[in-house]
Amino acid sequence: MTATEQASNGNLPDGTVAVVVVAAGLGERLGAGVPKAFVELGGQNLLELSEAIALSLEHPIWLVRVVPNNYTGERERSWENGEVVGQAVVAGGSTRQESVAAGLAVIPTGIDHVLIHDAARALTPSDVFARVLAALEAGAQAVVPALPVTDTIKQVELQGDREVVVDTPDRASLRAIQTPQGFKLETLRDLHANAVNADATDDAGLAEQAGVVVEVVEGSPDAFKVTTPQDLKYARYVLSTRGQTS
């Protein structure tokens, strides 16, 4: 019996954490010719880099990859580091919300906490994962890593054919939100089950709409999202500063 079959049958080690890596986007702005999560960086693709960092957690991991439909034939992997007690590969949906819901659907019972991570944030340091999980273990229902906003932010409106500034929010209270976002598993399942016509851009947005308190922990500048060719160039630089090839 494989580890996945064992875990599916309810034989989960104590403290097992589910990690859903969302990698279903096509990444058209990156223009790489393959879905963004499968772009190579330092000898691995963004999805593999994201998973390897997640597995640095000192917990048994149930790992879910949410990928484009034509990538679901990808086989389970063997890992030199980290304890993977179960794996699943599922097809994503037309929206991020649908993709996360597909990932949640294959997580077995008996798991308390889930981390939702974007494969595009492949260089997120392991200590960010650890901080999010520690907050969950301390009792939070929803947790996000974040950084203070350093740029001045303007709210704009379209007036006729012109875009004009209508407000300047106080940046002292603003945060740039990253992943992994952590949740009590049953809380997140309930949020998705009740998210009819929701327009949230992330899972924390669903929590906010439902009145669930979302706690904030420190993020990292390295947890940036690879979206454009310039982002990919910067990611290669970050890898080089870590002593890894690009």
MIDOSE-1310 file (N, C-alpha, C; in nm, 2 decimals, decimal comma, always signed):
residues 246
mtat	+0,09/-0,12/+0,00/+0,00/+0,00/+0,00/+0,09/+0,12/+0,00; +0,06/+0,22/-0,09/+0,14/+0,34/-0,10/+0,10/+0,43/+0,02; +0,19/+0,54/+0,04/+0,16/+0,63/+0,15/+0,03/+0,70/+0,12; +0,00/+0,73/-0,01/-0,13/+0,80/-0,04/-0,25/+0,71/-0,01
eqas	-0,24/+0,58/-0,04/-0,35/+0,49/-0,01/-0,37/+0,47/+0,14; -0,26/+0,47/+0,21/-0,26/+0,46/+0,35/-0,34/+0,58/+0,41; -0,29/+0,70/+0,37/-0,35/+0,82/+0,43/-0,50/+0,83/+0,39; -0,53/+0,79/+0,27/-0,67/+0,80/+0,22/-0,76/+0,71/+0,31
ngnl	-0,70/+0,60/+0,36/-0,78/+0,51/+0,44/-0,79/+0,55/+0,59; -0,74/+0,67/+0,62/-0,75/+0,73/+0,75/-0,64/+0,71/+0,84; -0,53/+0,65/+0,79/-0,41/+0,62/+0,88/-0,31/+0,74/+0,87; -0,36/+0,86/+0,92/-0,27/+0,98/+0,91/-0,19/+0,99/+1,04
pdgt	-0,07/+1,03/+1,02/+0,01/+1,06/+1,14/-0,04/+1,18/+1,21; -0,02/+1,19/+1,34/-0,06/+1,31/+1,42/+0,01/+1,43/+1,36; -0,07/+1,54/+1,36/-0,01/+1,67/+1,32/+0,01/+1,69/+1,17; -0,06/+1,60/+1,09/-0,05/+1,61/+0,94/-0,11/+1,74/+0,90
vavv	-0,04/+1,81/+0,81/-0,09/+1,94/+0,75/-0,11/+1,92/+0,60; -0,22/+1,97/+0,55/-0,24/+1,97/+0,41/-0,18/+2,09/+0,35; -0,12/+2,08/+0,23/-0,06/+2,19/+0,16/-0,12/+2,18/+0,01; -0,19/+2,28/-0,03/-0,25/+2,28/-0,16/-0,16/+2,39/-0,24
vvaa	-0,09/+2,34/-0,35/-0,02/+2,43/-0,43/-0,10/+2,46/-0,56; -0,14/+2,58/-0,57/-0,22/+2,62/-0,68/-0,13/+2,66/-0,80; -0,14/+2,58/-0,91/-0,06/+2,59/-1,02/-0,13/+2,57/-1,16; -0,26/+2,62/-1,16/-0,35/+2,59/-1,27/-0,35/+2,71/-1,37
glge	-0,28/+2,82/-1,34/-0,28/+2,93/-1,43/-0,20/+2,91/-1,56; -0,24/+2,97/-1,67/-0,17/+2,96/-1,79/-0,05/+3,05/-1,80; -0,04/+3,16/-1,72/+0,07/+3,24/-1,72/+0,10/+3,31/-1,86; -0,01/+3,36/-1,92/+0,00/+3,43/-2,05/+0,09/+3,55/-2,05
rlga	+0,09/+3,63/-1,94/+0,17/+3,75/-1,93/+0,32/+3,71/-1,92; +0,35/+3,59/-1,88/+0,49/+3,55/-1,87/+0,55/+3,51/-2,01; +0,46/+3,47/-2,10/+0,49/+3,44/-2,24/+0,60/+3,33/-2,25; +0,59/+3,22/-2,17/+0,70/+3,12/-2,17/+0,66/+3,00/-2,26
gvpk	+0,54/+3,00/-2,31/+0,50/+2,89/-2,39/+0,45/+2,77/-2,32; +0,46/+2,77/-2,19/+0,41/+2,66/-2,10/+0,34/+2,73/-1,98; +0,25/+2,66/-1,92/+0,19/+2,71/-1,80/+0,30/+2,76/-1,70; +0,27/+2,88/-1,63/+0,37/+2,94/-1,55/+0,44/+2,85/-1,45
afve	+0,36/+2,77/-1,39/+0,42/+2,68/-1,28/+0,52/+2,58/-1,33; +0,52/+2,56/-1,46/+0,61/+2,46/-1,52/+0,73/+2,53/-1,59; +0,75/+2,66/-1,57/+0,87/+2,73/-1,62/+0,99/+2,69/-1,53; +1,10/+2,66/-1,59/+1,22/+2,62/-1,51/+1,29/+2,73/-1,45
lggq	+1,34/+2,71/-1,33/+1,41/+2,81/-1,26/+1,51/+2,74/-1,17; +1,64/+2,75/-1,20/+1,74/+2,69/-1,12/+1,74/+2,54/-1,12; +1,70/+2,48/-1,24/+1,70/+2,33/-1,25/+1,57/+2,27/-1,21; +1,48/+2,34/-1,15/+1,34/+2,29/-1,12/+1,24/+2,39/-1,17
nlle	+1,12/+2,34/-1,19/+1,01/+2,44/-1,23/+0,96/+2,50/-1,10; +0,87/+2,61/-1,12/+0,82/+2,68/-1,01/+0,74/+2,60/-0,92; +0,66/+2,50/-0,97/+0,58/+2,41/-0,89/+0,67/+2,33/-0,80; +0,78/+2,27/-0,85/+0,87/+2,19/-0,78/+0,94/+2,27/-0,67
lsea	+0,98/+2,39/-0,70/+1,04/+2,48/-0,60/+0,95/+2,51/-0,48; +0,82/+2,54/-0,52/+0,72/+2,57/-0,42/+0,70/+2,45/-0,32; +0,69/+2,33/-0,38/+0,66/+2,21/-0,30/+0,78/+2,18/-0,21; +0,90/+2,19/-0,26/+1,02/+2,16/-0,18/+1,03/+2,25/-0,06
ials	+0,99/+2,38/-0,07/+1,00/+2,47/+0,04/+0,89/+2,43/+0,14; +0,77/+2,40/+0,09/+0,66/+2,36/+0,18/+0,70/+2,23/+0,26; +0,78/+2,15/+0,20/+0,81/+2,02/+0,27/+0,92/+2,04/+0,38; +0,97/+2,17/+0,39/+1,06/+2,20/+0,50/+0,99/+2,20/+0,63
lehp	+0,86/+2,21/+0,63/+0,78/+2,21/+0,76/+0,81/+2,08/+0,84; +0,82/+2,10/+0,97/+0,85/+1,98/+1,05/+0,72/+1,91/+1,09; +0,64/+1,88/+0,98/+0,51/+1,81/+1,00/+0,50/+1,71/+0,89; +0,42/+1,60/+0,91/+0,38/+1,52/+0,80/+0,29/+1,60/+0,70
iwlv	+0,31/+1,58/+0,57/+0,24/+1,67/+0,47/+0,15/+1,58/+0,38; +0,03/+1,63/+0,37/-0,06/+1,58/+0,26/-0,06/+1,68/+0,15; +0,00/+1,65/+0,04/+0,03/+1,74/-0,07/-0,06/+1,73/-0,19; -0,12/+1,85/-0,23/-0,21/+1,85/-0,34/-0,16/+1,95/-0,44
rvvp	-0,15/+1,90/-0,57/-0,11/+1,99/-0,68/-0,23/+2,02/-0,76; -0,26/+2,15/-0,78/-0,38/+2,19/-0,87/-0,32/+2,24/-1,00; -0,34/+2,17/-1,11/-0,26/+2,20/-1,23/-0,36/+2,22/-1,35; -0,32/+2,27/-1,46/-0,40/+2,27/-1,58/-0,45/+2,13/-1,62
nnyt	-0,57/+2,12/-1,68/-0,63/+2,00/-1,71/-0,54/+1,90/-1,78; -0,46/+1,95/-1,88/-0,37/+1,86/-1,96/-0,24/+1,82/-1,89; -0,23/+1,86/-1,76/-0,11/+1,82/-1,68/-0,15/+1,73/-1,57; -0,27/+1,68/-1,56/-0,31/+1,59/-1,45/-0,25/+1,45/-1,45
gere	-0,19/+1,42/-1,57/-0,13/+1,28/-1,57/+0,01/+1,28/-1,50; +0,05/+1,39/-1,44/+0,18/+1,39/-1,37/+0,17/+1,29/-1,26; +0,28/+1,22/-1,24/+0,28/+1,11/-1,14/+0,32/+1,17/-1,00; +0,29/+1,09/-0,90/+0,34/+1,13/-0,77/+0,49/+1,12/-0,76
rswe	+0,55/+1,21/-0,68/+0,70/+1,22/-0,68/+0,75/+1,16/-0,55; +0,88/+1,13/-0,55/+0,95/+1,08/-0,44/+1,03/+1,20/-0,39; +1,03/+1,22/-0,26/+1,10/+1,34/-0,20/+1,21/+1,29/-0,11; +1,33/+1,35/-0,12/+1,44/+1,32/-0,04/+1,42/+1,38/+0,10
ngev	+1,36/+1,50/+0,11/+1,34/+1,57/+0,23/+1,19/+1,58/+0,26; +1,15/+1,58/+0,38/+1,01/+1,60/+0,41/+0,93/+1,47/+0,41; +0,83/+1,47/+0,50/+0,75/+1,35/+0,51/+0,62/+1,37/+0,44; +0,61/+1,32/+0,32/+0,48/+1,33/+0,24/+0,40/+1,20/+0,27
vgqa	+0,29/+1,21/+0,34/+0,21/+1,10/+0,37/+0,10/+1,07/+0,28; +0,08/+1,17/+0,18/-0,03/+1,15/+0,08/-0,01/+1,26/-0,03; -0,05/+1,22/-0,15/-0,04/+1,32/-0,26/-0,16/+1,30/-0,35; -0,19/+1,41/-0,42/-0,30/+1,41/-0,52/-0,27/+1,52/-0,62
vvag	-0,30/+1,49/-0,75/-0,29/+1,59/-0,85/-0,43/+1,60/-0,91; -0,48/+1,73/-0,91/-0,62/+1,75/-0,96/-0,62/+1,87/-1,06; -0,72/+1,87/-1,15/-0,73/+1,98/-1,25/-0,79/+2,10/-1,18; -0,74/+2,22/-1,22/-0,79/+2,34/-1,17/-0,92/+2,38/-1,24
gstr	-0,98/+2,49/-1,20/-1,10/+2,54/-1,26/-1,07/+2,67/-1,34; -1,18/+2,74/-1,38/-1,16/+2,86/-1,46/-1,12/+2,98/-1,37; -1,14/+2,97/-1,24/-1,10/+3,07/-1,15/-1,01/+3,01/-1,04; -0,94/+3,10/-0,97/-0,86/+3,06/-0,86/-0,95/+2,99/-0,75
qesv	-1,06/+3,05/-0,73/-1,15/+2,99/-0,63/-1,19/+2,85/-0,66; -1,23/+2,83/-0,79/-1,26/+2,69/-0,83/-1,14/+2,59/-0,82; -1,02/+2,64/-0,85/-0,90/+2,56/-0,83/-0,88/+2,52/-0,69; -0,89/+2,62/-0,60/-0,87/+2,58/-0,46/-0,97/+2,48/-0,41
aagl	-1,10/+2,51/-0,45/-1,21/+2,41/-0,41/-1,18/+2,27/-0,46; -1,12/+2,26/-0,58/-1,09/+2,13/-0,63/-0,98/+2,06/-0,55; -0,88/+2,14/-0,50/-0,78/+2,09/-0,41/-0,83/+2,05/-0,28; -0,92/+2,13/-0,22/-0,98/+2,09/-0,09/-1,06/+1,96/-0,10
avip	-1,12/+1,94/-0,21/-1,21/+1,82/-0,22/-1,14/+1,69/-0,21; -1,01/+1,68/-0,23/-0,93/+1,56/-0,22/-0,86/+1,54/-0,09; -0,87/+1,63/+0,00/-0,80/+1,62/+0,13/-0,88/+1,53/+0,22; -0,82/+1,43/+0,28/-0,90/+1,33/+0,36/-0,93/+1,40/+0,50
tgid	-1,03/+1,33/+0,56/-1,06/+1,37/+0,70/-0,95/+1,35/+0,79; -0,95/+1,41/+0,91/-0,85/+1,39/+1,01/-0,74/+1,49/+1,00; -0,75/+1,59/+0,91/-0,65/+1,70/+0,90/-0,71/+1,83/+0,96; -0,64/+1,90/+1,04/-0,69/+2,02/+1,10/-0,66/+2,15/+1,02
hvli	-0,54/+2,15/+0,96/-0,49/+2,27/+0,90/-0,45/+2,26/+0,76; -0,48/+2,36/+0,68/-0,44/+2,36/+0,54/-0,37/+2,49/+0,50; -0,27/+2,48/+0,42/-0,20/+2,59/+0,37/-0,22/+2,60/+0,22; -0,26/+2,72/+0,17/-0,29/+2,74/+0,03/-0,18/+2,82/-0,03
hdaa	-0,10/+2,77/-0,12/+0,02/+2,84/-0,17/+0,01/+2,85/-0,32; +0,05/+2,97/-0,37/+0,06/+2,99/-0,52/+0,20/+2,95/-0,56; +0,20/+2,86/-0,66/+0,32/+2,81/-0,72/+0,41/+2,93/-0,78; +0,34/+3,03/-0,82/+0,41/+3,15/-0,87/+0,50/+3,22/-0,77
ralt	+0,47/+3,19/-0,64/+0,55/+3,25/-0,53/+0,65/+3,14/-0,48; +0,73/+3,10/-0,58/+0,81/+2,98/-0,56/+0,93/+3,00/-0,47; +0,97/+3,12/-0,44/+1,09/+3,15/-0,36/+1,05/+3,19/-0,22; +0,93/+3,17/-0,18/+0,88/+3,20/-0,05/+0,97/+3,13/+0,05
psdv	+1,04/+3,19/+0,15/+1,12/+3,12/+0,24/+1,04/+3,03/+0,34; +1,11/+2,93/+0,38/+1,04/+2,83/+0,47/+0,99/+2,89/+0,60; +1,06/+3,00/+0,65/+1,02/+3,05/+0,77/+0,88/+3,12/+0,76; +0,84/+3,16/+0,64/+0,71/+3,22/+0,62/+0,60/+3,11/+0,64
farv	+0,63/+2,99/+0,58/+0,54/+2,88/+0,60/+0,53/+2,85/+0,75; +0,64/+2,85/+0,82/+0,64/+2,81/+0,96/+0,56/+2,91/+1,05; +0,57/+3,04/+1,01/+0,50/+3,15/+1,09/+0,35/+3,13/+1,07; +0,31/+3,10/+0,95/+0,16/+3,09/+0,92/+0,11/+2,97/+1,00
laal	+0,18/+2,86/+0,99/+0,13/+2,74/+1,06/+0,14/+2,75/+1,21; +0,24/+2,82/+1,27/+0,24/+2,85/+1,41/+0,12/+2,93/+1,46; +0,08/+3,03/+1,38/-0,04/+3,10/+1,42/-0,17/+3,02/+1,42; -0,18/+2,93/+1,32/-0,29/+2,83/+1,32/-0,29/+2,75/+1,44
eaga	-0,17/+2,70/+1,48/-0,16/+2,61/+1,59/-0,19/+2,68/+1,72; -0,17/+2,81/+1,72/-0,20/+2,89/+1,84/-0,35/+2,93/+1,85; -0,43/+2,89/+1,75/-0,57/+2,91/+1,76/-0,64/+3,00/+1,65; -0,56/+3,05/+1,56/-0,62/+3,13/+1,45/-0,70/+3,04/+1,35
qavv	-0,81/+3,10/+1,30/-0,88/+3,03/+1,20/-0,83/+3,06/+1,06; -0,78/+3,18/+1,04/-0,73/+3,22/+0,91/-0,60/+3,31/+0,93; -0,50/+3,28/+0,85/-0,37/+3,36/+0,87/-0,32/+3,39/+0,73; -0,26/+3,51/+0,71/-0,20/+3,55/+0,59/-0,06/+3,61/+0,62
palp	+0,04/+3,58/+0,54/+0,17/+3,66/+0,55/+0,16/+3,79/+0,47; +0,22/+3,89/+0,52/+0,21/+4,02/+0,46/+0,33/+4,11/+0,48; +0,35/+4,21/+0,39/+0,45/+4,31/+0,41/+0,39/+4,45/+0,41; +0,45/+4,54/+0,48/+0,40/+4,68/+0,48/+0,41/+4,73/+0,34
vtdt	+0,32/+4,82/+0,30/+0,32/+4,88/+0,17/+0,41/+5,01/+0,18; +0,51/+5,02/+0,09/+0,60/+5,13/+0,09/+0,57/+5,24/-0,01; +0,50/+5,20/-0,12/+0,46/+5,30/-0,22/+0,33/+5,37/-0,17; +0,32/+5,50/-0,22/+0,19/+5,57/-0,20/+0,09/+5,51/-0,29
ikqv	-0,03/+5,47/-0,23/-0,13/+5,41/-0,31/-0,24/+5,51/-0,34; -0,29/+5,52/-0,46/-0,40/+5,61/-0,50/-0,52/+5,52/-0,54; -0,64/+5,57/-0,50/-0,76/+5,51/-0,55/-0,80/+5,60/-0,67; -0,84/+5,53/-0,78/-0,87/+5,61/-0,90/-1,01/+5,57/-0,95
elqg	-1,06/+5,65/-1,03/-1,19/+5,63/-1,10/-1,19/+5,68/-1,24; -1,27/+5,61/-1,32/-1,28/+5,66/-1,46/-1,39/+5,76/-1,47; -1,35/+5,88/-1,51/-1,45/+5,99/-1,53/-1,44/+6,03/-1,67; -1,55/+5,99/-1,74/-1,55/+6,01/-1,89/-1,44/+5,93/-1,95
drev	-1,35/+5,99/-2,02/-1,24/+5,91/-2,08/-1,11/+5,92/-2,01; -1,12/+5,98/-1,88/-1,00/+6,00/-1,80/-1,00/+5,92/-1,68; -0,89/+5,88/-1,63/-0,87/+5,81/-1,50/-0,82/+5,92/-1,41; -0,89/+5,94/-1,30/-0,84/+6,04/-1,20/-0,84/+5,99/-1,06
vvdt	-0,75/+6,05/-0,98/-0,74/+6,01/-0,84/-0,85/+6,07/-0,76; -0,91/+5,98/-0,67/-1,02/+6,02/-0,59/-0,99/+6,00/-0,44; -0,88/+5,93/-0,41/-0,85/+5,91/-0,27/-0,71/+5,86/-0,25; -0,65/+5,89/-0,13/-0,51/+5,84/-0,10/-0,52/+5,77/+0,03
pdra	-0,53/+5,64/+0,03/-0,54/+5,56/+0,16/-0,41/+5,58/+0,24; -0,43/+5,58/+0,37/-0,31/+5,58/+0,46/-0,24/+5,45/+0,45; -0,12/+5,46/+0,40/-0,04/+5,34/+0,37/+0,01/+5,27/+0,50; +0,00/+5,34/+0,62/+0,04/+5,28/+0,74/-0,05/+5,16/+0,78
slra	-0,17/+5,16/+0,73/-0,26/+5,05/+0,76/-0,27/+4,95/+0,64; -0,20/+4,97/+0,54/-0,20/+4,88/+0,42/-0,10/+4,77/+0,43; -0,13/+4,65/+0,38/-0,04/+4,54/+0,37/-0,05/+4,48/+0,23; +0,06/+4,43/+0,18/+0,07/+4,35/+0,06/+0,06/+4,21/+0,10
iqtp	-0,04/+4,13/+0,06/-0,07/+4,00/+0,11/+0,00/+3,90/+0,02; +0,06/+3,79/+0,08/+0,13/+3,69/+0,01/+0,07/+3,55/+0,04; +0,14/+3,45/+0,00/+0,10/+3,31/+0,04/+0,22/+3,24/+0,09; +0,21/+3,13/+0,17/+0,09/+3,06/+0,19/-0,01/+3,12/+0,28
qgfk	-0,14/+3,11/+0,25/-0,25/+3,15/+0,34/-0,29/+3,02/+0,42; -0,31/+3,03/+0,55/-0,34/+2,92/+0,63/-0,48/+2,93/+0,69; -0,54/+2,81/+0,70/-0,68/+2,80/+0,75/-0,70/+2,68/+0,83; -0,80/+2,68/+0,93/-0,85/+2,56/+0,98/-0,92/+2,50/+0,86
letl	-0,90/+2,37/+0,83/-0,95/+2,31/+0,71/-1,10/+2,32/+0,70; -1,17/+2,29/+0,81/-1,32/+2,29/+0,80/-1,37/+2,43/+0,78; -1,30/+2,53/+0,84/-1,34/+2,67/+0,81/-1,33/+2,70/+0,66; -1,22/+2,67/+0,60/-1,20/+2,70/+0,46/-1,30/+2,62/+0,37
rdlh	-1,33/+2,50/+0,41/-1,43/+2,42/+0,33/-1,56/+2,49/+0,34; -1,60/+2,53/+0,46/-1,73/+2,60/+0,47/-1,73/+2,73/+0,39; -1,62/+2,80/+0,39/-1,62/+2,93/+0,32/-1,64/+2,91/+0,17; -1,57/+2,80/+0,12/-1,59/+2,77/-0,03/-1,73/+2,72/-0,05
anav	-1,79/+2,64/+0,04/-1,92/+2,58/+0,01/-2,03/+2,69/+0,01; -2,00/+2,80/+0,08/-2,10/+2,91/+0,09/-2,06/+3,03/+0,01; -1,96/+3,02/-0,07/-1,91/+3,13/-0,16/-1,99/+3,14/-0,29; -2,12/+3,17/-0,28/-2,20/+3,18/-0,40/-2,18/+3,32/-0,46
nada	-2,14/+3,32/-0,59/-2,11/+3,45/-0,65/-2,01/+3,54/-0,58; -1,92/+3,48/-0,51/-1,82/+3,56/-0,44/-1,72/+3,61/-0,54; -1,66/+3,73/-0,51/-1,57/+3,79/-0,60/-1,44/+3,82/-0,53; -1,40/+3,72/-0,45/-1,27/+3,74/-0,37/-1,16/+3,70/-0,46
tdda	-1,04/+3,77/-0,45/-0,93/+3,73/-0,53/-0,83/+3,63/-0,46; -0,86/+3,61/-0,33/-0,79/+3,51/-0,26/-0,88/+3,45/-0,15; -0,83/+3,34/-0,08/-0,91/+3,28/+0,02/-0,93/+3,36/+0,14; -0,84/+3,45/+0,17/-0,86/+3,54/+0,29/-0,98/+3,63/+0,26
glae	-1,00/+3,67/+0,13/-1,11/+3,75/+0,10/-1,24/+3,68/+0,13; -1,25/+3,55/+0,11/-1,37/+3,48/+0,14/-1,39/+3,48/+0,29; -1,28/+3,47/+0,37/-1,30/+3,48/+0,51/-1,35/+3,61/+0,56; -1,29/+3,72/+0,50/-1,33/+3,86/+0,54/-1,48/+3,87/+0,51
qagv	-1,53/+3,83/+0,39/-1,67/+3,84/+0,36/-1,76/+3,77/+0,45; -1,71/+3,66/+0,51/-1,79/+3,58/+0,60/-1,78/+3,62/+0,75; -1,69/+3,72/+0,77/-1,67/+3,77/+0,91/-1,57/+3,69/+0,99; -1,50/+3,61/+0,92/-1,39/+3,53/+0,99/-1,27/+3,62/+1,01
vvev	-1,22/+3,63/+1,13/-1,10/+3,71/+1,16/-0,98/+3,65/+1,09; -0,91/+3,74/+1,02/-0,79/+3,69/+0,94/-0,67/+3,76/+1,01; -0,58/+3,67/+1,07/-0,46/+3,72/+1,14/-0,35/+3,74/+1,04; -0,26/+3,83/+1,07/-0,15/+3,87/+0,98/-0,01/+3,83/+1,05
vegs	+0,07/+3,77/+0,97/+0,21/+3,74/+1,02/+0,31/+3,80/+0,92; +0,43/+3,81/+0,96/+0,53/+3,87/+0,87/+0,56/+3,79/+0,75; +0,56/+3,85/+0,63/+0,59/+3,79/+0,51/+0,74/+3,80/+0,47; +0,77/+3,80/+0,35/+0,91/+3,81/+0,30/+0,91/+3,88/+0,16
pdaf	+1,01/+3,97/+0,14/+1,03/+4,02/+0,01/+1,05/+3,91/-0,10; +1,11/+3,80/-0,06/+1,13/+3,69/-0,15/+1,00/+3,61/-0,19; +0,89/+3,64/-0,13/+0,77/+3,58/-0,16/+0,69/+3,65/-0,27; +0,76/+3,72/-0,36/+0,70/+3,79/-0,46/+0,64/+3,69/-0,57
kvtt	+0,54/+3,74/-0,65/+0,48/+3,65/-0,74/+0,54/+3,67/-0,88; +0,58/+3,56/-0,94/+0,64/+3,56/-1,08/+0,52/+3,57/-1,17; +0,51/+3,68/-1,24/+0,40/+3,71/-1,33/+0,45/+3,75/-1,47; +0,56/+3,83/-1,47/+0,61/+3,88/-1,60/+0,75/+3,84/-1,62
pqdl	+0,80/+3,85/-1,75/+0,94/+3,82/-1,77/+1,04/+3,89/-1,68; +1,01/+4,01/-1,64/+1,10/+4,08/-1,55/+1,10/+4,02/-1,41; +0,98/+3,97/-1,37/+0,98/+3,89/-1,24/+1,06/+3,77/-1,24; +1,06/+3,70/-1,36/+1,14/+3,58/-1,37/+1,29/+3,61/-1,37
kyar	+1,33/+3,72/-1,43/+1,47/+3,77/-1,43/+1,51/+3,79/-1,28; +1,42/+3,86/-1,21/+1,45/+3,89/-1,07/+1,46/+3,76/-0,98; +1,37/+3,66/-1,01/+1,38/+3,54/-0,94/+1,51/+3,47/-0,96; +1,56/+3,47/-1,08/+1,69/+3,41/-1,11/+1,80/+3,48/-1,03
yvls	+1,79/+3,61/-1,01/+1,89/+3,69/-0,93/+1,88/+3,64/-0,79; +1,75/+3,63/-0,73/+1,74/+3,59/-0,59/+1,80/+3,45/-0,57; +1,78/+3,36/-0,67/+1,84/+3,23/-0,66/+1,99/+3,23/-0,65; +2,04/+3,32/-0,73/+2,19/+3,34/-0,74/+2,24/+3,38/-0,60
trgq	+2,17/+3,47/-0,53/+2,22/+3,52/-0,40/+2,21/+3,41/-0,30; +2,13/+3,30/-0,32/+2,12/+3,19/-0,23/+2,22/+3,08/-0,26; +2,30/+3,11/-0,36/+2,40/+3,01/-0,40/+2,35/+2,90/-0,49; +2,23/+2,93/-0,55/+2,18/+2,83/-0,64/+2,20/+2,87/-0,79
ts	+2,21/+2,78/-0,88/+2,22/+2,82/-1,02/+2,09/+2,87/-1,07; +2,10/+2,95/-1,18/+1,98/+3,01/-1,24/+1,95/+2,95/-1,37
